[in-house]
């Protein structure tokens, strides 16, 4: 082993810490940029799922609503929640309950990649339909 004079780093290690610091900062910046673009889409989708469940539950309880009413409510709420206009909405009555399915795909820009966020959720009413 050789002793080094002063605080000078050995030849192959000069700038190594600085390079590691830059790499870590770059990775943190890329993660923050990805989260900045992805999080709002995911959050809006989460809130829209709650809205869908609320609408189908309201439709199932007395006096009950039609599937057309549910579709109209989901389309109206879609604008408020930032759902794309081309979202597909399917509402039907099955086994005494109302079921609503909404699907759409939304591009999310990530570093050097565009992620396709696929929303596909089906809400089932928690109560039975009280309509003849």
C-alpha positions in Angstrom: 0.0 0.0 0.0 1.2 3.4 -0.8 0.4 6.5 1.2 -1.1 9.4 -0.6 0.2 12.9 0.1 -2.4 15.4 1.1 -6.0 15.0 0.2 -5.5 14.2 -3.5 -7.5 11.3 -4.8 -5.8 8.4 -6.6 -5.5 8.8 -10.3 -8.5 6.7 -11.4 -10.9 8.2 -8.8 -10.8 11.9 -9.6 -14.3 13.2 -10.4 -16.0 9.9 -9.5 -18.1 11.4 -6.8 -19.1 14.3 -9.0 -20.2 11.8 -11.8 -22.2 9.7 -9.3 -23.9 12.9 -8.0 -24.8 14.0 -11.6 -26.2 10.5 -12.4 -28.3 10.5 -9.2 -29.7 14.0 -9.8 -30.5 13.0 -13.4 -32.4 9.9 -12.2 -34.3 11.9 -9.7 -35.2 14.5 -12.3 -36.4 11.8 -14.7 -38.5 10.2 -11.9 -40.0 13.6 -11.0 -40.8 14.4 -14.6 -42.5 11.0 -15.0 -44.5 11.5 -11.8 -45.5 15.0 -12.9 -47.0 13.7 -16.1 -48.4 10.4 -14.8 -49.9 11.4 -11.4 -52.6 13.8 -12.7 -53.9 11.2 -15.1 -54.0 8.4 -12.5 -55.6 10.8 -9.9 -58.4 11.9 -12.3 -59.0 8.2 -13.2 -59.3 7.3 -9.5 -61.7 10.1 -8.9 -63.8 9.2 -12.0 -64.1 5.6 -10.6 -65.6 7.0 -7.4 -68.0 9.1 -9.5 -69.0 6.1 -11.6 -69.9 4.1 -8.5 -71.9 7.0 -7.1 -73.9 7.3 -10.3 -74.8 3.6 -10.6 -75.8 3.5 -6.9 -78.0 6.5 -7.4 -79.6 4.9 -10.4 -80.4 1.7 -8.6 -82.2 3.2 -5.6 -85.8 4.3 -5.6 -87.3 5.6 -7.7 -84.7 4.1 -10.0 -83.2 5.5 -13.2 -82.8 4.3 -16.8 -79.6 3.2 -18.4 -79.9 6.3 -20.6 -79.9 8.5 -17.5 -76.7 6.7 -16.3 -75.0 7.2 -19.6 -76.0 10.9 -19.7 -74.7 11.4 -16.2 -71.4 9.7 -16.9 -70.9 11.7 -20.1 -71.6 14.9 -18.3 -69.2 14.0 -15.5 -66.5 12.9 -17.9 -65.9 16.5 -18.9 -65.5 17.6 -15.3 -63.0 14.8 -14.6 -61.0 15.3 -17.8 -62.0 12.1 -19.4 -61.3 12.1 -23.2 -64.3 12.7 -25.5 -63.7 9.4 -27.3 -64.2 7.4 -24.1 -66.5 4.4 -24.6 -69.4 4.2 -22.1 -71.6 1.0 -21.8 -74.4 0.8 -19.3 -76.7 -2.2 -18.8 -79.0 -3.9 -16.4 -77.7 -7.3 -15.3 -79.0 -9.6 -12.6 -81.1 -6.9 -11.0 -78.2 -4.3 -10.8 -77.0 -1.5 -13.0 -73.5 -2.0 -14.5 -71.5 0.8 -16.2 -68.2 0.2 -18.0 -66.1 3.1 -19.2 -62.9 2.6 -21.2 -60.4 5.0 -22.8 -56.7 5.3 -23.6 -54.7 8.4 -22.9 -51.1 9.1 -23.8 -48.8 10.1 -21.0 -45.4 11.6 -22.0 -42.5 10.0 -20.2 -38.8 10.7 -20.9 -38.1 9.3 -24.4 -41.3 7.2 -24.3 -45.1 7.8 -24.6 -47.0 5.5 -22.2 -50.6 4.6 -23.1 -52.6 4.8 -19.9 -55.5 2.4 -20.3 -58.6 3.0 -18.2 -61.1 0.2 -18.1 -63.4 0.1 -15.1 -66.8 -1.4 -14.5 -69.0 -0.1 -11.7 -71.7 -2.3 -10.3 -74.6 -0.8 -8.3 -74.5 -1.9 -4.7 -78.3 -2.1 -4.5 -80.9 -3.9 -6.6 -83.0 -1.9 -9.1 -86.5 -1.1 -7.8 -88.1 -0.6 -11.1 -90.7 -2.9 -12.7 
